[in-house]
Amino acid sequence: MDRISGLPDGIMIAILCFLDTKTAVRTSVLSKRWKLVWTSLPVLDFKNVASYSGFPNSQMKFIFFVRHVLARRCNSQLVKLRLSVYDMVYSSFSKECMTYAADHRVKNLIISAFTTNNPVFIPTCLLSSQFLEVLELNCAIRNSIALPKSWTFANLKYLKLKNFVFSDDNFDDGKIFSGCPKLESVILCKCAIRGKGKLKELEMKCLELKNLEILYWRSPLSCYEIHRINVIAPKLSSFVFKGHVAKVCFKEDLGCLDRVCIDLRYPKWNSAEDRKRWTGECFMTMLGQFCSARFLSLSIDTIEALSAISGIREYVTFGNLRHIKFITEDRSSSVTMPINAVADILKRTADGYLVFNASEDNKLSTRGESSHSDGRKVKKDSNIIDVPIHLMSYLLEIAPRAESLTVEFTKESFECVGVRSHGEE
């Protein structure tokens, strides 16, 4: 007998939990000792439908395998079930898996449904689970899962909804949020309010909420003025917004807010300057809600949108803000400098651009307006990030107690070492 086979069942089960379920079940052929170990797995992960594709009746083989595992598994509590379906299966199969999870007191449930006949209706036995702590639902194609108007999850702490369209049919005064009194984290990814319908405002009342992420909101930009996300979350400490601008209104003071990360997106075609400016102006109406934050992260696209505003007049004071960060995708390196180093250059230069260069020993310098064909454009380069001086001055003005500035560079950037300024060249 090998050393692993001599381990106690509990340790062997813990090892198998690191594998996807298909691989874990395959260990049953290793020896008699391994034959039934997988039947006690507290974690089931059915996520790789692609491994079944390319064969006749691949979907039926996948369904047969999942049902085989559920039928053979012992009756112990299920800690986690993930079912990620990226090929068409009948909605009854996904519902069957959710029912099994509810019957076995699942704590962590992740469902990605792909149905073309009828949507998956969440089984009634799951809608009032006292055991569920994590719930992730993803419509792999539109309307794969029918979102109920309400549910009651007494112990749910984490909720992620992806590719859902909220409407009068599935949203009733925010009961899917208020029905989770212990909810601490919410992620809405690629969701929207239906363009044509009575529902105009998404109410989100989560008194224990600490983390909120709104990613790639998909309501039409033409609905910006009429669609709104209203948030009541007095304990919110982290807010992330990524994608095209949407109207997010916090109805109570965010006194606990610590971190804010904004990554705005806008059309990139040549005639998009007006849309870029509009995006920046819309964001400015949101900015004043984050005055208590200690950390503020802005993407390069966000900086570019703000730079398109000819004159920023909105004045707010971030009295607690200590750290500002300019973020990029695919970050591989960053440089952090004291705010005083930035402020010294700004005092000597009124116009132009503040230049952050990853490939030079002098990471911080300035550049005149004439260096750019477009006076408002932020130059984006793997090694160089240019920020208009008027915008950088504005950020320092509204954050009088800021201590440091961090700038991220992409994978193509050189290693960042040291910081010194040469603002007067």
DACORDA-V691465 format. One record per backbone hydrogen bond with DSSP energy under -1.0 kcal/mol. CO is the residue of the C=O (numbers start at 0). NH is the residue of the N-H. If there is no record, write none. Layout:
{{CO:NH} {CO:NH}}
//
This chain:
{{3:6} {7:11} {8:12} {9:13} {10:14} {11:15} {12:16} {14:17} {15:18} {19:23} {20:24} {21:25} {24:27} {25:28} {26:29} {35:38} {36:39} {37:40} {38:73} {41:78} {41:79} {43:81} {44:20} {45:83} {47:50} {48:51} {54:57} {56:60} {57:61} {58:62} {59:63} {60:64} {61:65} {62:66} {63:67} {64:68} {65:69} {66:70} {67:71} {68:72} {78:107} {79:43} {80:109} {81:45} {82:111} {89:92} {89:93} {90:94} {91:95} {92:96} {93:97} {94:98} {95:99} {96:100} {97:101} {98:102} {99:103} {100:105} {101:104} {103:77} {106:132} {106:133} {107:80} {108:135} {109:82} {110:137} {111:84} {112:139} {113:88} {119:145} {122:125} {122:126} {125:128} {126:151} {132:156} {132:157} {133:108} {134:159} {135:110} {136:161} {137:112} {137:139} {140:143} {143:119} {156:183} {156:184} {157:134} {158:186} {159:136} {160:188} {161:138} {163:191} {165:193} {166:170} {171:174} {173:176} {173:177} {174:178} {176:179} {178:152} {179:182} {183:209} {183:210} {184:158} {185:212} {186:160} {187:214} {188:162} {190:217} {191:165} {199:227} {201:229} {203:231} {205:208} {209:236} {209:237} {210:185} {211:239} {212:187} {213:241} {214:189} {219:222} {220:223} {222:226} {227:201} {228:248} {229:203} {230:250} {231:205} {232:235} {236:257} {236:258} {237:211} {238:260} {239:213} {240:262} {241:215} {242:264} {246:228} {248:230} {253:256} {257:293} {257:294} {258:238} {259:296} {260:240} {261:298} {262:242} {268:271} {271:275} {272:276} {273:277} {274:278} {275:279} {276:280} {277:281} {278:282} {279:283} {280:284} {282:285} {282:286} {285:288} {286:289} {289:292} {293:321} {293:322} {294:259} {295:324} {296:261} {297:326} {298:302} {299:303} {300:304} {301:305} {302:306} {305:308} {316:318} {321:402} {321:403} {322:295} {323:405} {324:297} {325:407} {326:299} {332:408} {334:406} {336:404} {337:341} {338:342} {339:343} {340:344} {341:345} {342:346} {344:348} {351:388} {352:366} {353:386} {354:364} {355:384} {360:362} {362:356} {363:421} {364:354} {366:352} {367:370} {368:371} {373:376} {378:385} {382:357} {383:380} {384:355} {386:353} {387:391} {388:392} {389:393} {390:394} {391:395} {392:396} {393:397} {397:317} {398:401} {402:338} {403:323} {404:336} {405:325} {406:334} {408:331} {408:332} {409:412} {419:363}}
//
